[in-house]
Amino acid sequence: MNTYSQDLKKEREAKNITLADIAKKTRINIKYLEAIEQGAFDILPQTYIRAFIKAYADAIGVNAQEALKNYRIQVSHSVEVSSPASAIVTPIMQTEVVDEMRLKHKKARRLLYGGLALAGLVFVSAYLMEHTGANKTQQTVKEIPFQNIVKEQEQLKSTAVIDTVDPAKILPAAVKNSPDSMVLRIAASDSVWFKITRDSLPSRSGYMMGGRHRTYFAKNEFKLSLSDAHAVKLYLNGIELQPLGKKGDRVRSATINTSTLKRK
């Protein structure tokens, strides 16, 4: 746990505020609140990480802008002191990371601009209705709650589903048509961060929304990490596997291969 996260946690505890209180007020999943206090920012959805920190700071009575400033300082410091080994990547991997970051930032900007435009339209419409007499009944303009904005943006993002086909039906055909010996299907039932390694290929990681599915092929084995073991269902060669842990358990580099089917 870094100093920044420790300070936030101490401030919350000093005011006798529980994480459950904050989750109820902000509608943010309690595992993300725990990640903020533990400094595990890689678990948080990167598109909303600043919004989550701001909402957390407001909930415990801390200056939100100061909290965001300290977060940027902490992240910059973490990058500077990271081990040299973690910085060793191939040019191809560097390009993939940069492209992925640019894509995420571009999507985030589009969502932000769209949200601002929508909010501006709502306020302009309310102003015209009030001052032109188009609507004679008095209406109170309410501020849109933060949790509703997050929910709306997640719903928009969740429409970019890779596919919605029942994994149990599509996997046998995928196995038959694949040149590799194994097909792993990951079906997310809730928001989850994952990292997967196929044989000796470079690892892939990302954030899946509930309702999304992804399919991966390998010859020998998969290595899978999850932020929540119960947030996904796994299908290996068309057969559903047992969960890799209990609800809320983090999975680190679990090995999945044909022996997994025998154990099942």
N, C-alpha and C positions, 0 to 999 in steps of 0.2 A: 504494500500500500504506500503511495507516495504522499508527500507532505500536503499537497493540494487536497487530495481526497480525505486525509486525516482531519484537516481543518474543517471541511464541510461536515464530516461525521460528528466531530466534537461540538460544532455549533448546533447541529440538530439535537444531539443528546442533551446539551445544556438547556435547551428549551423544552425538553420532555416531549419531543415530537417523534412518533414512530414512523417507520417506513410505510406501514399500513395506512397511517393517516395521510401521508403524501400520495400514495398510490390511489387512495379513494378520492382525493381532491383533484389530482391531475389526470387520472385515468391512465397513468403510465405503468406498464408491467413492473411488478416489484423486483423482478430479476435484473431489470435495467437500472433501477435505483440502487440496488446492491452493487452493480458493476461500477457505477459512478463513485460510490464510497470506497470501492476496492481499487480504483484506478485501472480497471479492466476495460478501457475504452474500445478495444478491438471488438468486444461483444456487441456494443451498441450499433444500431443502424446508422451508418455514417451520414445519411441525408438529414437525420433528425437529431444528431448528437448535441448540437448547440441549442436546439429548441428544448431538449430534455433537460440540459443543464440549467437553462434559464428558468424553466418551470420548477425544477427542484429548488433553485435559489430563492425564487419568489415564495415557495411554500414554507421555507424555514426562515424567511425574513432577512435574507442576505441580498445585498445589491447585485442584481443580475448581471449588469455590465462588468462589474468588478470580477464576478465569478467567471465570466467568459474570458476576460483578460488573463486571469490566473491560469485558466485551462490552456490557453494558447501558449503561455510561457512554459507550462509544465510539459506540453506536447513537444515544443521546440527543444527543451532540455533533454527529454527522453530520446529524441532523435540524435542529439549530439553525443550522448554517452552510450549509445547502443554499441554492441560488440562488433568488431570488424567482420566476424564471420557472417553476421546477419546481413551485412551490406554487400556480400559477394553474390552477384547474380549475373546471369548471362545477358548479353545485349538483347536477345529475344525476350527474355523475362522482363527486362527493364522497359522495353517497348510496350509489352502487354500491360504492365502496371500503369504506365503513364496514360495509355489509351483508355484503360478502365477508369482511372481517376478523372480524366477529361470527360468521359461519357457521363459519369456520376454527377460531376459538377454542372454539366450542360443540362441534365435532367432536373437537377435541383433548381437551377436558375429558371427553367421553364415553369416548374411548379410554383416557384415563388412569384414570378411575374404574373402567372395566371391567377394566383390567389390575390395578389395586390389589385389586379384589374377587376376581379370579381368584387372585392371589398369596395373599391372605388365606385363601381356601378351601383352597388347596394346603397351606399351613402348618398350618391347623387340622386338616385331615384327617390330616396326618403326625403331629401331636401326639397326636390321639386314638388312632391306630393304635399308636403307641409306648407310650402310658401305659395303655391298656385291654387290651392283649394281643390285639387283634383280628388283628394281623399278627405272628406269632411270628418270622418271618424278619427278620433285621436288614437295614435298607435305609438307605443314605446319602442324605440330602436335599441335592441339589446346587443351587447358585444358578443361575438361568436366565441364560445369557450375554446380554450386551447386544445382540449381532448377531441372536440368535434373536428377541428382543422386537421389534426393528425390522422383521425379515422378516415376523413374524406380523402386525404392524400394517399393513405395506404390502400384505400379502395381503388383509386385511380391507378396506383402502381400495380395492384394485384391483377388488373385486366391484362397485363402483359404476360399471361400465363404461357408457358412453353407448350403445354398441351393439357387437355382435361380428360384424356382417355383413361378408362379403368386400367391400372397397371397390371392386374391379374390377367386381363384379356390380351394385352399387347405384348407382354414379355415373351411368351413362347415363340411367337413369330420373330421377335427381335433376336432371340438366341439362335434360331435356325438360320437367319440371314447374316449373322455376324461372323467375321473371320476369326474373332477372338473366342475364347472358351467360356467367358463369363460375362453376364450382363447384370449390372446392379441398378435397380430402380429406387430412387429416393422420392417419396411422396410426403410433402410437408402438410401437417394438419394445423400447425401454428407457426408463427414467425420464429425462425431459427437461423443461427449462423453455423456454417459448416466448412470443413476443409477436407479435400479428398486427394489421395495419391494413387495413381494407377501404375502398378508394377514399378519401374524405375523412372517413370515420366515425372516432369515437374508437378508440384502440387497445385491444386486449384482451390480457391476459397471464395466465399460470397455469403450473401444474405438472402434467404428464401422466405417469401410470404406464405401464409397459409393457403392451401389449394394449389400450389405449384408442384410440378413433377420434373425430375431430371433423370436422364438415363446415361450410364457410363459403361464402357467396355474395357475389359482387361484380359490378359492371358493367364496370369498366375494369381494375383491377389489385389485387394484394395486396402488402403489405410484410410480410416474415416474418423474425423473429430467433429463433435457436435456441442453446441451450447446447451442443449436440452435433449436428453436421450429419448424422451417420450413425445417430442414434437414432430417426429417423422415415423413413417412406416417404410421398412426396407424389404425389397423383393430381389432375391438372387436367383437368376435363371427361372423366373416365374413363380418361385416359392417364397411366401412371406416368412421373414425371419423374426425371431424373438427380439423384443426391445433390448437395446444395449445397456439399459439402466432404468432407474426409477425416474419419475417425473421431477424435473429440476436438476438431475444429475448431468454433469459435464463429462463428455466422452473424449478421451485423448488417444489418437492413433490406434483405434481398434482395428484388428486384422480381420478381413472378411475374404474367405476363399471357399473352395469346394468342401473343405473340412467343416466349415460352419454348417453346411446342410446336414452333414452326418451327425454333428452334435445336436442339431435340432431334432 
